[in-house]
Amino acid sequence: MVLDDEIREQLKQYLELMEGDVVIRVSPGSDDASRDMMELVNELQSMSPKIHVEETELPRKPSFSINRPGEDTGIVFAGAPLGHEFTSLILALLQVSGRPPKVDESVIRQIQSLEGTYAFETYVSLSCHNCPDVVQALNLMSVLNPNIRHTMIDGAVFKSEVEEKNVMAVPTVYLNGEFFESGRMSVEDILAKLGSQADVSDLSEREPYDVLVVGGGPAGASAAIYAARKGIRTGIVVDRFGGQVNDTLGIENFVSVKYTEGPKFAAQLEEHVRHYNIDIIKSQRAKQLRKGDLIELDLESGATLKSKTVIIATGARWRNLGVPGEKELQTKGVAYCPHCDGPLFQGKRVAVIGGGNSGIEAAIDLAGLASHVTVLEFLPQLKADEILQKRLFSMSNVTVLTNVETKEILGTERVTGIRYADRATGEEQVVELEGVFVQIGLVPNTEWLGDFVEKTRFGEIVIDSRGQTSVEGVFAAGDCTNVPYKQIIISMGSGATAALGAFDYLIRH
């Protein structure tokens, strides 16, 4: 069996939520991947009388489609969607069966109003925790609009396609045979790229908030919940719930939870926020803040929101190297997520730039896949915890270079090497390789603020013990601030502090 007993029991409970019959049309080959796929499909059929299986011919083998009886819904899985894609399979079964999707009615209208024919293909890795967002968004669009088709393709099964199309990052999406986009996308992002804009005409007409939170990561979610619990009018502007947490695979230091994963944690944040009377404004990005009688937040969409107080919790993002070749070769061998893109470099030579915990963890993970890993650290010593360094140095296919400066990432169509300089001698060397994983820390997402609030030379918002910024009524929390330690649990605490500080400000003013 491809599913263990615990997962089978959970799956059985989900399948009981199916509202109508579903037909799975399978197109197997004779390889191991086909046997895994057939075993999975047969298990599904054995667990629900609403699931029926038929054999058919599909463009790829192995693959299967999920359909309503007598209807082609356009959802295809090429390979066995296990690992992180197992949730995508469950949601597809439920939605095709007639169970309503958990998405705003305005988004549903946007999807249904799309005209034309759209055939999407998404190349994924089953170990990628970013891929399911894209797969589930495109599957949802296929369910809601008969002109849309979507195929999830397991890159490990269809290696020849991956090589032919030079796919070196996941998820990578093709539309009607042409490259569409690479990286995490929400359904709103996809719609915007297709030219379908959400109606934001009502946003500027909304009544002023008591507290308006900007950002939906741990700090923003915590701030919104603490504010709403005070019974005051609370709004939250969210580009994507979870923020940077979505790019974290394993979380083992969130006290009281021994282990969870970033996307699951992000979903729980959103679920908790929705439990309260909070006005959630999704898939919107902040453009600037202005202060008059009220604080005004301009959005990139053109709308403006007003509030008595604002809490900035826009988090941080991965820092770029800023060397020649990095930008040009992104998704062509330059990557930032070893869990997502690592499997595409199986048997290849890669480099990890950065000797902190994230860099050394990445090197350890990649050493199990790649033929060789080279670690480059700018400082004379690695900065990672001793236990991680000990594990790294026990691996035979890892080379560690310290006190070196990365000068250039080489390649045209794809990465071919990296050029670095010894900081002590100035001597330059070239290492031939196929992939570069950048892991050199974080940059606060605060450029949009300009000089509206005081910031450190690193761009971090300066706050006091109550989360107050240099502007009266404007508070900040989390990784975008000068709080010294960037941790989920610390961000949550600072979000709560900022909300309580804002509430205290409202009482006194």
Secondary structure, DSSP 8 states (H G I E B T S, - for coil): --S-HHHHHHHHHHHTT--S-EEEEEE--SSHHHHHHHHHHHHHHHH-TTEEEEE---SSSSEEEEE-TT----EEEES---GGGHHHHHHHHHHHTT---SS-HHHHHHHHT--S-EEEEEEE-TT-SSHHHHHHHHHHHHHH-TTEEEEEEETTT-HHHHHHTT--SSSEEEETTEEEEES---HHHHHHHTT-----TTGGGS--EEEEEE--SHHHHHHHHHHHTTTS-EEEEESSTTGGGGG--EE--STT-S-EEHHHHHHHHHHHHHTSSEEEEES--EEEEEESSSEEEEETTS-EEEEEEEEE---EEE-----TTTTTTBTTTEES-HHHHGGGGTTSEEEEE--SHHHHHHHHHHHTTSSEEEEEESSSS--S-HHHHHHHHT-TTEEEEESEEEEEEEESSSEEEEEEEETTT--EEEEE-SEEEE---EEES-GGGTTSS-B-TTS-B---TTSB-SSTTEEE-GGGB--S---HHHHHHHHHHHHHHHHHHHHH-
